[in-house]
Amino acid sequence: MIEHVPMEDHRKGAAALDEARLRQQAIGVKLRQMFDEVVNEPVPDEFLDILRKAEKPTGER
């Protein structure tokens, strides 16, 4: 059976869907900005030292 949905209810649903999409887009933009900031931060010297030590063969530590 096909259910009749009043046009006003359909518009409200479409508006809510559009609002949810806009919210998701805004969240996505903000997350990309935050990710870019983190990626562009310098690597701390202590962490670089740990990586250098990990790269050395076992006998050289």
PQR file with spaces between the fields and no chain letter, atoms N, CA, C, O and H, PARSE charges and radii, in Angstrom:
ATOM       1  N    MET     1       0.848   -1.183    0.000 -0.4000 1.5000
ATOM       2  CA   MET     1       0.000    0.000    0.000 -0.0000 2.0000
ATOM       3  C    MET     1       0.891    1.243    0.000  0.5500 1.7000
ATOM       4  O    MET     1       1.860    1.313    0.755 -0.5500 1.4000
ATOM       5  N    ILE     2       0.567    2.214   -0.838 -0.4000 1.5000
ATOM       6  CA   ILE     2       1.321    3.451   -0.920 -0.0000 2.0000
ATOM       7  C    ILE     2       0.739    4.441    0.072  0.5500 1.7000
ATOM       8  O    ILE     2      -0.466    4.686    0.103 -0.5500 1.4000
ATOM       9  H    ILE     2      -0.221    2.157   -1.451  0.4000 1.0000
ATOM      10  N    GLU     3       1.621    4.998    0.876 -0.4000 1.5000
ATOM      11  CA   GLU     3       1.186    5.937    1.898 -0.0000 2.0000
ATOM      12  C    GLU     3       1.329    7.361    1.370  0.5500 1.7000
ATOM      13  O    GLU     3       2.347    7.703    0.768 -0.5500 1.4000
ATOM      14  H    GLU     3       2.601    4.798    0.850  0.4000 1.0000
ATOM      15  N    HIS     4       0.331    8.175    1.591 -0.4000 1.5000
ATOM      16  CA   HIS     4       0.374    9.562    1.150 -0.0000 2.0000
ATOM      17  C    HIS     4       1.062   10.396    2.230  0.5500 1.7000
ATOM      18  O    HIS     4       0.658   10.390    3.392 -0.5500 1.4000
ATOM      19  H    HIS     4      -0.496    7.898    2.080  0.4000 1.0000
ATOM      20  N    VAL     5       2.118   11.116    1.816 -0.4000 1.5000
ATOM      21  CA   VAL     5       2.823   12.005    2.733 -0.0000 2.0000
ATOM      22  C    VAL     5       2.500   13.434    2.329  0.5500 1.7000
ATOM      23  O    VAL     5       2.755   13.833    1.193 -0.5500 1.4000
ATOM      24  H    VAL     5       2.446   11.121    0.871  0.4000 1.0000
ATOM      25  N    PRO     6       1.942   14.202    3.246 -0.5600 1.5000
ATOM      26  CA   PRO     6       1.619   15.593    2.915  0.2800 2.0000
ATOM      27  C    PRO     6       2.867   16.342    2.433  0.5500 1.7000
ATOM      28  O    PRO     6       3.974   16.094    2.912 -0.5500 1.4000
ATOM      29  N    MET     7       2.674   17.262    1.479 -0.4000 1.5000
ATOM      30  CA   MET     7       3.788   17.996    0.882 -0.0000 2.0000
ATOM      31  C    MET     7       4.579   18.757    1.943  0.5500 1.7000
ATOM      32  O    MET     7       5.805   18.838    1.862 -0.5500 1.4000
ATOM      33  H    MET     7       1.775   17.463    1.090  0.4000 1.0000
ATOM      34  N    GLU     8       3.892   19.312    2.931 -0.4000 1.5000
ATOM      35  CA   GLU     8       4.558   20.073    3.985 -0.0000 2.0000
ATOM      36  C    GLU     8       5.528   19.174    4.759  0.5500 1.7000
ATOM      37  O    GLU     8       6.647   19.586    5.065 -0.5500 1.4000
ATOM      38  H    GLU     8       2.896   19.247    2.996  0.4000 1.0000
ATOM      39  N    ASP     9       5.104   17.958    5.073 -0.4000 1.5000
ATOM      40  CA   ASP     9       5.970   17.015    5.778 -0.0000 2.0000
ATOM      41  C    ASP     9       7.170   16.643    4.917  0.5500 1.7000
ATOM      42  O    ASP     9       8.282   16.489    5.424 -0.5500 1.4000
ATOM      43  H    ASP     9       4.195   17.623    4.825  0.4000 1.0000
ATOM      44  N    HIS    10       6.944   16.498    3.617 -0.4000 1.5000
ATOM      45  CA   HIS    10       8.026   16.168    2.700 -0.0000 2.0000
ATOM      46  C    HIS    10       9.064   17.293    2.682  0.5500 1.7000
ATOM      47  O    HIS    10      10.267   17.029    2.689 -0.5500 1.4000
ATOM      48  H    HIS    10       6.042   16.623    3.205  0.4000 1.0000
ATOM      49  N    ARG    11       8.606   18.534    2.659 -0.4000 1.5000
ATOM      50  CA   ARG    11       9.519   19.683    2.656 -0.0000 2.0000
ATOM      51  C    ARG    11      10.311   19.750    3.951  0.5500 1.7000
ATOM      52  O    ARG    11      11.510   20.031    3.939 -0.5500 1.4000
ATOM      53  H    ARG    11       7.630   18.748    2.654  0.4000 1.0000
ATOM      54  N    LYS    12       9.639   19.491    5.073 -0.4000 1.5000
ATOM      55  CA   LYS    12      10.336   19.503    6.362 -0.0000 2.0000
ATOM      56  C    LYS    12      11.424   18.437    6.383  0.5500 1.7000
ATOM      57  O    LYS    12      12.529   18.670    6.872 -0.5500 1.4000
ATOM      58  H    LYS    12       8.666   19.262    5.083  0.4000 1.0000
ATOM      59  N    GLY    13      11.100   17.276    5.852 -0.4000 1.5000
ATOM      60  CA   GLY    13      12.079   16.193    5.805 -0.0000 2.0000
ATOM      61  C    GLY    13      13.249   16.539    4.911  0.5500 1.7000
ATOM      62  O    GLY    13      14.398   16.253    5.250 -0.5500 1.4000
ATOM      63  H    GLY    13      10.202   17.087    5.455  0.4000 1.0000
ATOM      64  N    ALA    14      12.971   17.152    3.776 -0.4000 1.5000
ATOM      65  CA   ALA    14      14.034   17.552    2.850 -0.0000 2.0000
ATOM      66  C    ALA    14      14.895   18.642    3.472  0.5500 1.7000
ATOM      67  O    ALA    14      16.116   18.636    3.317 -0.5500 1.4000
ATOM      68  H    ALA    14      12.038   17.385    3.501  0.4000 1.0000
ATOM      69  N    ALA    15      14.267   19.574    4.174 -0.4000 1.5000
ATOM      70  CA   ALA    15      15.020   20.646    4.827 -0.0000 2.0000
ATOM      71  C    ALA    15      15.913   20.074    5.927  0.5500 1.7000
ATOM      72  O    ALA    15      17.058   20.497    6.082 -0.5500 1.4000
ATOM      73  H    ALA    15      13.275   19.578    4.300  0.4000 1.0000
ATOM      74  N    ALA    16      15.397   19.124    6.680 -0.4000 1.5000
ATOM      75  CA   ALA    16      16.191   18.491    7.732 -0.0000 2.0000
ATOM      76  C    ALA    16      17.363   17.724    7.128  0.5500 1.7000
ATOM      77  O    ALA    16      18.466   17.732    7.675 -0.5500 1.4000
ATOM      78  H    ALA    16      14.467   18.780    6.554  0.4000 1.0000
ATOM      79  N    LEU    17      17.120   17.062    6.004 -0.4000 1.5000
ATOM      80  CA   LEU    17      18.182   16.324    5.326 -0.0000 2.0000
ATOM      81  C    LEU    17      19.250   17.273    4.804  0.5500 1.7000
ATOM      82  O    LEU    17      20.443   16.997    4.933 -0.5500 1.4000
ATOM      83  H    LEU    17      16.224   17.055    5.560  0.4000 1.0000
ATOM      84  N    ASP    18      18.832   18.393    4.213 -0.4000 1.5000
ATOM      85  CA   ASP    18      19.783   19.399    3.733 -0.0000 2.0000
ATOM      86  C    ASP    18      20.605   19.958    4.890  0.5500 1.7000
ATOM      87  O    ASP    18      21.814   20.149    4.765 -0.5500 1.4000
ATOM      88  H    ASP    18      17.863   18.617    4.108  0.4000 1.0000
ATOM      89  N    GLU    19      19.951   20.214    6.001 -0.4000 1.5000
ATOM      90  CA   GLU    19      20.652   20.741    7.180 -0.0000 2.0000
ATOM      91  C    GLU    19      21.666   19.727    7.701  0.5500 1.7000
ATOM      92  O    GLU    19      22.779   20.096    8.075 -0.5500 1.4000
ATOM      93  H    GLU    19      18.968   20.059    6.102  0.4000 1.0000
ATOM      94  N    ALA    20      21.289   18.470    7.725 -0.4000 1.5000
ATOM      95  CA   ALA    20      22.209   17.426    8.186 -0.0000 2.0000
ATOM      96  C    ALA    20      23.411   17.319    7.250  0.5500 1.7000
ATOM      97  O    ALA    20      24.540   17.147    7.709 -0.5500 1.4000
ATOM      98  H    ALA    20      20.385   18.170    7.421  0.4000 1.0000
ATOM      99  N    ARG    21      23.176   17.420    5.948 -0.4000 1.5000
ATOM     100  CA   ARG    21      24.288   17.373    4.978 -0.0000 2.0000
ATOM     101  C    ARG    21      25.219   18.564    5.162  0.5500 1.7000
ATOM     102  O    ARG    21      26.440   18.411    5.124 -0.5500 1.4000
ATOM     103  H    ARG    21      22.259   17.560    5.575  0.4000 1.0000
ATOM     104  N    LEU    22      24.654   19.737    5.361 -0.4000 1.5000
ATOM     105  CA   LEU    22      25.483   20.920    5.583 -0.0000 2.0000
ATOM     106  C    LEU    22      26.313   20.780    6.855  0.5500 1.7000
ATOM     107  O    LEU    22      27.483   21.164    6.888 -0.5500 1.4000
ATOM     108  H    LEU    22      23.662   19.862    5.393  0.4000 1.0000
ATOM     109  N    ARG    23      25.701   20.229    7.899 -0.4000 1.5000
ATOM     110  CA   ARG    23      26.421   20.000    9.153 -0.0000 2.0000
ATOM     111  C    ARG    23      27.572   19.029    8.937  0.5500 1.7000
ATOM     112  O    ARG    23      28.677   19.251    9.433 -0.5500 1.4000
ATOM     113  H    ARG    23      24.751   19.917    7.871  0.4000 1.0000
ATOM     114  N    GLN    24      27.313   17.946    8.193 -0.4000 1.5000
ATOM     115  CA   GLN    24      28.355   16.964    7.912 -0.0000 2.0000
ATOM     116  C    GLN    24      29.483   17.580    7.096  0.5500 1.7000
ATOM     117  O    GLN    24      30.655   17.299    7.347 -0.5500 1.4000
ATOM     118  H    GLN    24      26.415   17.766    7.790  0.4000 1.0000
ATOM     119  N    GLN    25      29.140   18.413    6.126 -0.4000 1.5000
ATOM     120  CA   GLN    25      30.165   19.077    5.326 -0.0000 2.0000
ATOM     121  C    GLN    25      31.022   19.986    6.199  0.5500 1.7000
ATOM     122  O    GLN    25      32.245   20.007    6.063 -0.5500 1.4000
ATOM     123  H    GLN    25      28.188   18.640    5.922  0.4000 1.0000
ATOM     124  N    ALA    26      30.391   20.731    7.085 -0.4000 1.5000
ATOM     125  CA   ALA    26      31.125   21.635    7.973 -0.0000 2.0000
ATOM     126  C    ALA    26      32.062   20.845    8.884  0.5500 1.7000
ATOM     127  O    ALA    26      33.201   21.251    9.118 -0.5500 1.4000
ATOM     128  H    ALA    26      29.397   20.714    7.195  0.4000 1.0000
ATOM     129  N    ILE    27      31.583   19.728    9.391 -0.4000 1.5000
ATOM     130  CA   ILE    27      32.427   18.870   10.227 -0.0000 2.0000
ATOM     131  C    ILE    27      33.603   18.339    9.421  0.5500 1.7000
ATOM     132  O    ILE    27      34.732   18.313    9.911 -0.5500 1.4000
ATOM     133  H    ILE    27      30.658   19.398    9.201  0.4000 1.0000
ATOM     134  N    GLY    28      33.344   17.915    8.186 -0.4000 1.5000
ATOM     135  CA   GLY    28      34.404   17.406    7.321 -0.0000 2.0000
ATOM     136  C    GLY    28      35.463   18.454    7.037  0.5500 1.7000
ATOM     137  O    GLY    28      36.658   18.159    7.055 -0.5500 1.4000
ATOM     138  H    GLY    28      32.427   17.935    7.789  0.4000 1.0000
ATOM     139  N    VAL    29      35.023   19.689    6.772 -0.4000 1.5000
ATOM     140  CA   VAL    29      35.960   20.784    6.504 -0.0000 2.0000
ATOM     141  C    VAL    29      36.829   21.031    7.733  0.5500 1.7000
ATOM     142  O    VAL    29      38.046   21.183    7.620 -0.5500 1.4000
ATOM     143  H    VAL    29      34.052   19.928    6.758  0.4000 1.0000
ATOM     144  N    LYS    30      36.206   21.071    8.896 -0.4000 1.5000
ATOM     145  CA   LYS    30      36.951   21.327   10.137 -0.0000 2.0000
ATOM     146  C    LYS    30      37.937   20.191   10.422  0.5500 1.7000
ATOM     147  O    LYS    30      39.069   20.443   10.833 -0.5500 1.4000
ATOM     148  H    LYS    30      35.218   20.948    8.987  0.4000 1.0000
ATOM     149  N    LEU    31      37.520   18.964   10.211 -0.4000 1.5000
ATOM     150  CA   LEU    31      38.424   17.828   10.445 -0.0000 2.0000
ATOM     151  C    LEU    31      39.626   17.875    9.505  0.5500 1.7000
ATOM     152  O    LEU    31      40.750   17.593    9.920 -0.5500 1.4000
ATOM     153  H    LEU    31      36.600   18.759    9.878  0.4000 1.0000
ATOM     154  N    ARG    32      39.392   18.232    8.231 -0.4000 1.5000
ATOM     155  CA   ARG    32      40.507   18.351    7.284 -0.0000 2.0000
ATOM     156  C    ARG    32      41.462   19.457    7.709  0.5500 1.7000
ATOM     157  O    ARG    32      42.679   19.301    7.605 -0.5500 1.4000
ATOM     158  H    ARG    32      38.478   18.461    7.894  0.4000 1.0000
ATOM     159  N    GLN    33      40.918   20.577    8.188 -0.4000 1.5000
ATOM     160  CA   GLN    33      41.774   21.668    8.657 -0.0000 2.0000
ATOM     161  C    GLN    33      42.622   21.217    9.846  0.5500 1.7000
ATOM     162  O    GLN    33      43.818   21.500    9.904 -0.5500 1.4000
ATOM     163  H    GLN    33      39.930   20.703    8.272  0.4000 1.0000
ATOM     164  N    MET    34      42.001   20.523   10.781 -0.4000 1.5000
ATOM     165  CA   MET    34      42.729   20.042   11.957 -0.0000 2.0000
ATOM     166  C    MET    34      43.800   19.033   11.550  0.5500 1.7000
ATOM     167  O    MET    34      44.916   19.080   12.067 -0.5500 1.4000
ATOM     168  H    MET    34      41.029   20.294   10.733  0.4000 1.0000
ATOM     169  N    PHE    35      43.480   18.130   10.642 -0.4000 1.5000
ATOM     170  CA   PHE    35      44.442   17.136   10.174 -0.0000 2.0000
ATOM     171  C    PHE    35      45.629   17.827    9.516  0.5500 1.7000
ATOM     172  O    PHE    35      46.779   17.475    9.779 -0.5500 1.4000
ATOM     173  H    PHE    35      42.573   18.092   10.222  0.4000 1.0000
ATOM     174  N    ASP    36      45.352   18.812    8.659 -0.4000 1.5000
ATOM     175  CA   ASP    36      46.428   19.537    7.988 -0.0000 2.0000
ATOM     176  C    ASP    36      47.339   20.236    8.991  0.5500 1.7000
ATOM     177  O    ASP    36      48.557   20.262    8.811 -0.5500 1.4000
ATOM     178  H    ASP    36      44.417   19.098    8.446  0.4000 1.0000
ATOM     179  N    GLU    37      46.756   20.803   10.044 -0.4000 1.5000
ATOM     180  CA   GLU    37      47.561   21.460   11.081 -0.0000 2.0000
ATOM     181  C    GLU    37      48.476   20.457   11.770  0.5500 1.7000
ATOM     182  O    GLU    37      49.653   20.740   11.997 -0.5500 1.4000
ATOM     183  H    GLU    37      45.767   20.783   10.190  0.4000 1.0000
ATOM     184  N    VAL    38      47.948   19.303   12.100 -0.4000 1.5000
ATOM     185  CA   VAL    38      48.743   18.277   12.791 -0.0000 2.0000
ATOM     186  C    VAL    38      49.852   17.765   11.878  0.5500 1.7000
ATOM     187  O    VAL    38      50.988   17.594   12.321 -0.5500 1.4000
ATOM     188  H    VAL    38      46.992   19.073   11.916  0.4000 1.0000
ATOM     189  N    VAL    39      49.537   17.522   10.619 -0.4000 1.5000
ATOM     190  CA   VAL    39      50.527   17.008    9.674 -0.0000 2.0000
ATOM     191  C    VAL    39      51.671   18.008    9.498  0.5500 1.7000
ATOM     192  O    VAL    39      52.820   17.609    9.309 -0.5500 1.4000
ATOM     193  H    VAL    39      48.614   17.661   10.259  0.4000 1.0000
ATOM     194  N    ASN    40      51.365   19.285    9.558 -0.4000 1.5000
ATOM     195  CA   ASN    40      52.373   20.311    9.327 -0.0000 2.0000
ATOM     196  C    ASN    40      53.149   20.700   10.586  0.5500 1.7000
ATOM     197  O    ASN    40      54.059   21.525   10.511 -0.5500 1.4000
ATOM     198  H    ASN    40      50.431   19.609    9.712  0.4000 1.0000
ATOM     199  N    GLU    41      52.808   20.123   11.737 -0.4000 1.5000
ATOM     200  CA   GLU    41      53.563   20.412   12.960 -0.0000 2.0000
ATOM     201  C    GLU    41      54.934   19.757   12.877  0.5500 1.7000
ATOM     202  O    GLU    41      55.076   18.683   12.293 -0.5500 1.4000
ATOM     203  H    GLU    41      52.069   19.452   11.797  0.4000 1.0000
ATOM     204  N    PRO    42      55.937   20.393   13.455 -0.5600 1.5000
ATOM     205  CA   PRO    42      57.264   19.777   13.451  0.2800 2.0000
ATOM     206  C    PRO    42      57.292   18.541   14.354  0.5500 1.7000
ATOM     207  O    PRO    42      56.547   18.448   15.330 -0.5500 1.4000
ATOM     208  N    VAL    43      58.166   17.601   14.004 -0.4000 1.5000
ATOM     209  CA   VAL    43      58.317   16.392   14.814 -0.0000 2.0000
ATOM     210  C    VAL    43      59.264   16.726   15.976  0.5500 1.7000
ATOM     211  O    VAL    43      60.347   17.261   15.742 -0.5500 1.4000
ATOM     212  H    VAL    43      58.771   17.678   13.212  0.4000 1.0000
ATOM     213  N    PRO    44      58.880   16.423   17.211 -0.5600 1.5000
ATOM     214  CA   PRO    44      59.751   16.725   18.359  0.2800 2.0000
ATOM     215  C    PRO    44      61.097   15.996   18.249  0.5500 1.7000
ATOM     216  O    PRO    44      61.164   14.860   17.779 -0.5500 1.4000
ATOM     217  N    ASP    45      62.163   16.669   18.691 -0.4000 1.5000
ATOM     218  CA   ASP    45      63.510   16.086   18.645 -0.0000 2.0000
ATOM     219  C    ASP    45      63.582   14.753   19.387  0.5500 1.7000
ATOM     220  O    ASP    45      64.259   13.828   18.937 -0.5500 1.4000
ATOM     221  H    ASP    45      62.108   17.592   19.072  0.4000 1.0000
ATOM     222  N    GLU    46      62.893   14.652   20.513 -0.4000 1.5000
ATOM     223  CA   GLU    46      62.924   13.405   21.290 -0.0000 2.0000
ATOM     224  C    GLU    46      62.381   12.240   20.466  0.5500 1.7000
ATOM     225  O    GLU    46      62.904   11.127   20.524 -0.5500 1.4000
ATOM     226  H    GLU    46      62.344   15.403   20.879  0.4000 1.0000
ATOM     227  N    PHE    47      61.349   12.505   19.719 -0.4000 1.5000
ATOM     228  CA   PHE    47      60.753   11.458   18.895 -0.0000 2.0000
ATOM     229  C    PHE    47      61.692   11.083   17.749  0.5500 1.7000
ATOM     230  O    PHE    47      61.825    9.907   17.411 -0.5500 1.4000
ATOM     231  H    PHE    47      60.924   13.408   19.673  0.4000 1.0000
ATOM     232  N    LEU    48      62.337   12.080   17.157 -0.4000 1.5000
ATOM     233  CA   LEU    48      63.316   11.802   16.095 -0.0000 2.0000
ATOM     234  C    LEU    48      64.467   10.954   16.628  0.5500 1.7000
ATOM     235  O    LEU    48      64.946   10.057   15.935 -0.5500 1.4000
ATOM     236  H    LEU    48      62.228   13.035   17.432  0.4000 1.0000
ATOM     237  N    ASP    49      64.917   11.232   17.858 -0.4000 1.5000
ATOM     238  CA   ASP    49      65.978   10.430   18.483 -0.0000 2.0000
ATOM     239  C    ASP    49      65.543    8.977   18.640  0.5500 1.7000
ATOM     240  O    ASP    49      66.316    8.056   18.374 -0.5500 1.4000
ATOM     241  H    ASP    49      64.528   11.961   18.420  0.4000 1.0000
ATOM     242  N    ILE    50      64.316    8.781   19.067 -0.4000 1.5000
ATOM     243  CA   ILE    50      63.792    7.422   19.229 -0.0000 2.0000
ATOM     244  C    ILE    50      63.772    6.715   17.879  0.5500 1.7000
ATOM     245  O    ILE    50      64.141    5.544   17.793 -0.5500 1.4000
ATOM     246  H    ILE    50      63.688    9.529   19.283  0.4000 1.0000
ATOM     247  N    LEU    51      63.349    7.403   16.834 -0.4000 1.5000
ATOM     248  CA   LEU    51      63.310    6.801   15.503 -0.0000 2.0000
ATOM     249  C    LEU    51      64.716    6.457   15.013  0.5500 1.7000
ATOM     250  O    LEU    51      64.927    5.399   14.420 -0.5500 1.4000
ATOM     251  H    LEU    51      63.049    8.354   16.904  0.4000 1.0000
ATOM     252  N    ARG    52      65.672    7.343   15.258 -0.4000 1.5000
ATOM     253  CA   ARG    52      67.058    7.073   14.842 -0.0000 2.0000
ATOM     254  C    ARG    52      67.601    5.835   15.554  0.5500 1.7000
ATOM     255  O    ARG    52      68.256    4.996   14.935 -0.5500 1.4000
ATOM     256  H    ARG    52      65.502    8.203   15.740  0.4000 1.0000
ATOM     257  N    LYS    53      67.331    5.724   16.840 -0.4000 1.5000
ATOM     258  CA   LYS    53      67.799    4.566   17.603 -0.0000 2.0000
ATOM     259  C    LYS    53      67.141    3.294   17.096  0.5500 1.7000
ATOM     260  O    LYS    53      67.781    2.244   17.044 -0.5500 1.4000
ATOM     261  H    LYS    53      66.799    6.406   17.342  0.4000 1.0000
ATOM     262  N    ALA    54      65.886    3.373   16.725 -0.4000 1.5000
ATOM     263  CA   ALA    54      65.162    2.191   16.240 -0.0000 2.0000
ATOM     264  C    ALA    54      65.693    1.739   14.875  0.5500 1.7000
ATOM     265  O    ALA    54      65.613    0.557   14.542 -0.5500 1.4000
ATOM     266  H    ALA    54      65.365    4.226   16.767  0.4000 1.0000
ATOM     267  N    GLU    55      66.225    2.659   14.094 -0.4000 1.5000
ATOM     268  CA   GLU    55      66.747    2.319   12.778 -0.0000 2.0000
ATOM     269  C    GLU    55      68.118    1.639   12.828  0.5500 1.7000
ATOM     270  O    GLU    55      68.497    0.934   11.893 -0.5500 1.4000
ATOM     271  H    GLU    55      66.290    3.620   14.364  0.4000 1.0000
ATOM     272  N    LYS    56      68.861    1.851   13.919 -0.4000 1.5000
ATOM     273  CA   LYS    56      70.193    1.269   14.033 -0.0000 2.0000
ATOM     274  C    LYS    56      70.090   -0.241   14.200  0.5500 1.7000
ATOM     275  O    LYS    56      69.153   -0.739   14.824 -0.5500 1.4000
ATOM     276  H    LYS    56      68.554    2.424   14.679  0.4000 1.0000
ATOM     277  N    PRO    57      71.062   -0.975   13.639 -0.5600 1.5000
ATOM     278  CA   PRO    57      71.091   -2.418   13.887  0.2800 2.0000
ATOM     279  C    PRO    57      71.237   -2.704   15.388  0.5500 1.7000
ATOM     280  O    PRO    57      71.773   -1.873   16.120 -0.5500 1.4000
ATOM     281  N    THR    58      70.781   -3.832   15.840 -0.4000 1.5000
ATOM     282  CA   THR    58      70.723   -4.184   17.256 -0.0000 2.0000
ATOM     283  C    THR    58      72.053   -4.010   17.981  0.5500 1.7000
ATOM     284  O    THR    58      72.056   -3.557   19.126 -0.5500 1.4000
ATOM     285  H    THR    58      70.345   -4.508   15.245  0.4000 1.0000
ATOM     286  N    GLY    59      73.171   -4.347   17.370 -0.4000 1.5000
ATOM     287  CA   GLY    59      74.475   -4.289   18.037 -0.0000 2.0000
ATOM     288  C    GLY    59      75.001   -2.883   18.226  0.5500 1.7000
ATOM     289  O    GLY    59      75.951   -2.719   18.991 -0.5500 1.4000
ATOM     290  H    GLY    59      73.169   -4.715   16.440  0.4000 1.0000
ATOM     291  N    GLU    60      74.467   -1.864   17.598 -0.4000 1.5000
ATOM     292  CA   GLU    60      75.004   -0.508   17.654 -0.0000 2.0000
ATOM     293  C    GLU    60      74.396    0.341   18.754  0.5500 1.7000
ATOM     294  O    GLU    60      74.801    1.495   18.898 -0.5500 1.4000
ATOM     295  H    GLU    60      73.694   -1.997   16.976  0.4000 1.0000
ATOM     296  N    ARG    61      73.495   -0.131   19.504 -0.4000 1.5000
ATOM     297  CA   ARG    61      72.840    0.685   20.524 -0.0000 2.0000
ATOM     298  C    ARG    61      73.769    0.805   21.665  0.5500 1.7000
ATOM     299  O    ARG    61      73.443    1.451   22.661 -0.5500 1.4000
ATOM     300  H    ARG    61      73.167   -1.068   19.387  0.4000 1.0000
